[in-house]
Amino acid sequence: MSALTCETDEEERWGVLDGLPGDPMMWVLILSELVAFGLLLSAFIVARAVNPTVFAAGQAVLDGPLAALNTIVLVTSGWAAARAAAAARRASVRNARRWIALAMMLGAAFIGIKLTEYGNEIASGASLESSVFFTLYFLLTGFHLLHVLLGIVILAIVSHHATSGGVETGAAFWHMVDLVWIVIFPILYLVR
């Protein structure tokens, strides 16, 4: 069997994942992470329905404008990652690396802003143990923050060669991080 036949057989095994940009294994990871975030968000929503007063008090401590700024920062970083993927498809390695660097810097800014927000919340008396709201809030946003950090590492790795497939794979993960935050933000900060 030739190498070409092996590659074709391997590609066919991915089914619906074949049409997605980047490596299909990344999409398996993304789908599993979306399930994990979905479960955490579901727990948050159910707990809010059971304890509306506790959740309203917890939300009053949060800094909505700072979280909105973080949303803008992260969405902008997703735009930069998309520009990097487009540059990589054109085989413009230098431009792809520049866009990846911008996405990574904005990701680092997101982390800095989120840590500032955590500091303010902790200074006001919030902790993992202060209420069910803050237990779920810190778990959910902390899990997301770890994904932002992992996304920065993935972008740094794919930036090394900046191939089309590699950058698209990294950008796919980064867009998952964006998407999750776009869902988290209104549920935690806006919905009362």
C-alpha positions in Angstrom: 0.0 0.0 0.0 1.5 3.4 -1.0 1.9 6.3 1.4 -0.7 8.2 -0.5 -3.3 5.4 0.0 -2.5 5.4 3.8 -3.1 9.1 4.1 -6.3 8.9 2.2 -7.6 6.0 4.4 -6.6 7.9 7.5 -8.4 11.0 6.4 -11.6 9.1 5.6 -11.7 7.8 9.2 -12.4 11.3 10.6 -15.8 11.5 8.8 -17.4 14.9 9.5 -14.2 16.3 11.0 -12.4 16.1 7.7 -13.9 19.3 6.4 -12.8 21.4 9.4 -9.6 23.5 9.3 -6.6 22.2 11.1 -5.9 18.8 12.6 -8.9 16.7 13.3 -7.5 15.6 16.7 -7.7 19.3 17.8 -11.4 19.2 17.0 -11.8 16.1 19.2 -10.2 18.1 22.0 -12.3 21.2 21.2 -15.5 19.2 21.3 -14.6 17.5 24.6 -13.7 20.9 26.1 -17.0 22.4 24.9 -18.8 19.5 26.7 -16.8 20.3 29.9 -17.6 24.0 29.8 -21.2 23.2 29.0 -21.5 21.1 32.1 -20.0 23.8 34.2 -22.2 26.4 32.8 -25.3 24.2 33.3 -24.3 23.7 36.9 -24.0 27.5 37.3 -27.4 28.1 35.7 -29.1 25.4 37.8 -27.5 26.7 41.0 -28.6 30.2 40.2 -32.2 29.0 39.7 -32.0 27.4 43.1 -30.2 30.3 44.9 -31.2 33.5 43.1 -30.5 35.8 46.1 -27.0 34.3 46.6 -26.2 34.7 42.9 -27.5 38.3 42.8 -25.3 39.2 45.7 -22.3 37.6 44.1 -22.9 39.3 40.8 -23.1 42.6 42.5 -19.4 42.2 43.5 -18.2 41.5 40.0 -16.7 44.2 37.8 -18.9 44.2 34.7 -17.0 46.9 32.8 -13.6 45.2 33.4 -15.2 41.9 32.1 -16.6 43.7 29.1 -13.1 45.1 28.4 -11.8 41.6 28.6 -14.4 40.4 26.1 -13.2 43.0 23.6 -9.6 42.0 24.2 -10.3 38.3 23.7 -12.5 38.8 20.6 -9.8 41.0 19.1 -7.3 38.3 19.8 -9.5 35.9 17.9 -9.6 38.3 15.0 -5.8 38.4 15.0 -5.6 34.6 15.1 -8.0 34.5 12.1 -5.7 37.0 10.3 -2.7 34.7 11.1 -4.5 31.7 9.6 -5.2 33.7 6.4 -1.6 34.8 6.2 -0.4 31.2 6.7 -2.7 30.0 3.9 -1.0 32.6 1.6 2.4 31.2 2.8 3.2 34.5 4.4 5.1 33.1 7.4 6.3 36.5 8.6 2.8 38.0 8.6 1.4 34.9 10.2 3.9 35.2 13.0 3.1 38.8 13.5 -0.7 38.1 13.8 0.0 35.2 16.1 2.2 37.4 18.3 -0.7 40.0 18.5 -3.1 37.3 19.4 -0.8 36.0 22.1 -0.2 39.5 23.5 -3.9 40.1 23.7 -4.3 36.7 25.4 -1.7 37.8 27.9 -3.6 41.1 28.4 -6.8 39.1 29.0 -5.0 37.1 31.7 -3.6 40.3 33.3 -7.1 41.9 33.3 -8.7 38.8 34.7 -6.1 38.5 37.5 -6.7 42.2 38.4 -10.4 41.4 38.6 -9.7 38.4 40.8 -7.6 40.6 43.1 -10.5 43.1 43.4 -13.0 40.3 44.1 -10.7 38.7 46.7 -10.1 42.0 48.4 -13.8 42.5 48.7 -14.1 39.1 50.6 -14.9 36.7 47.7 -13.3 33.3 47.8 -14.0 29.7 46.6 -15.7 29.1 49.9 -17.6 32.3 50.4 -20.7 31.2 48.5 -21.9 28.7 45.8 -21.8 31.6 43.4 -18.2 32.3 44.0 -17.3 28.6 44.0 -18.8 28.1 40.6 -17.6 31.5 39.4 -13.9 30.9 40.3 -14.0 27.3 38.9 -15.6 28.3 35.6 -13.5 31.4 35.0 -10.3 29.7 36.4 -10.9 26.8 34.0 -11.3 29.3 31.2 -8.2 31.2 32.2 -6.2 27.9 32.1 -7.4 27.5 28.5 -6.3 31.0 27.6 -2.9 30.1 28.9 -2.9 26.8 27.1 -4.0 28.7 23.9 -1.1 31.0 24.2 1.3 28.0 24.4 -0.4 26.4 21.4 -0.1 29.6 19.4 3.6 29.9 20.4 4.2 26.3 19.2 2.5 26.8 15.8 4.2 30.1 15.3 7.5 28.3 15.1 6.9 27.0 11.6 3.7 29.0 10.8 2.4 26.4 8.3 -1.1 26.7 7.1 -2.3 23.5 8.9 -0.5 24.3 12.1 -1.8 27.9 12.4 -5.3 26.8 11.5 -5.1 24.2 14.2 -3.9 26.7 16.8 -6.5 29.3 15.6 -9.3 26.7 16.0 -8.4 26.2 19.7 -8.1 29.9 20.2 -11.5 30.5 18.7 -13.0 27.9 21.0 -11.5 29.9 23.9 -13.2 33.0 22.5 -16.5 31.3 21.9 -16.6 30.0 25.5 -15.9 33.4 26.9 -18.6 35.0 24.7 -21.0 32.5 26.4 -19.6 32.8 29.9 -19.6 36.7 29.9 -23.4 37.2 29.7 -24.3 34.3 31.9 -22.0 35.4 34.7 -22.1 39.1 34.4 -25.3 40.2 32.7 -28.2 37.7 33.2 -29.9 38.4 36.5 
